[in-house]
Amino acid sequence: MATYKSNDLFKGVGETGSSFVINVTRLWTLRIPMLYAFGKYTDFGPTGIWIAMILSNVVIYIIGQIWFEILFRRNTISTKQIT
C-alpha cells in the first residue's frame, strides 16, 4: 500500500518521528472524520467506510511524499548519518 511506502521511506532514513506523525495524522485527522462524514452525511452505507479508508491513504501518501521532498531538499535527510 502506498501509505506504508511513505512510512518505510521515513523509517529507512532514520526519520521515525515523521513516520509517527504521518500515522497519527492519517488515523485521527483524516480517517476518523472521513468515516463519520461518509457514514452520517452520505448514502454510501458500508461502502463509505472503504471509500474513506482509501481516500485517507491516498491523501496521506501525497502529504508524505511532499514532506519527504521538502526534508530532502533542505538536506536534513541526505546528510544524516544512520548508525
N, C-alpha and C positions, 0 to 999 in steps of 0.2 A: 504494500500500500504506500502511496505517495507520502503520507504523513510520517511513516516510520523511516523513510529515506531521509527526510529532513531532520528528524531526531537523531538518526545514526550519524549523519553528517556532522552535527554539532558534537556528539559524543566522541567521534573519531578524532576531532582536532582538539579535544580537551575542554570544550565549552559545555560542560554538563549543566551549568546554571541556565544557559539559554535553552537547552533541551527541556529542563523542568518548566520554565516559563511557557514554552510552546505547548506542553501537555496540559498545564493548568488553564491556559487561555482557551485551548481547544474545547476542553470539557466545560468549564464554568462560565466563560463569557460568550461562547458560541453555541455549543451543542445543547446545553440545558435550556437556554432561552428559545432556541430554534424548535426544540421538541415541544415546549409549551405553546409557542406560537402556532406551529403546524397542527397541534392537537386541539387547540381552542378556537382558532380563527379560520381554519380551512375545513374542507370536507374530504380531505385525503384519507382519513382514518388511519389504520396501521401503516399504510404506505407512506404517510407523512413522517413517521419515525425514521424510516430508511432514507427518505429524501433529506431530512435534517442531518442525519449522520454523514451522508455523502457530502453535503454542502459544507459542513463544518470541517471535514477532512480536506476538501479542496481549498477552502479559504485559508486554513492554517498552513497548508503546503505553500501557497503563494506567499503568504507573510513570511514563512520560514526561509524561503529562497531569497526574498528581498533582504531580509535581516542578515543572512549569510553573506550576500554580496556586499552589503554595507560594511560589515566587520572585516571582510577580506580586503576591500579597497582601503580601509583605514590601517591595514597591516597589523591588526590585533590578532589575527589568526595565523597568517603566513609566517610570522617571525616567532611565534610561540614555541618554546621547547617542550616537548612531551616526554615525561620521564616515566 
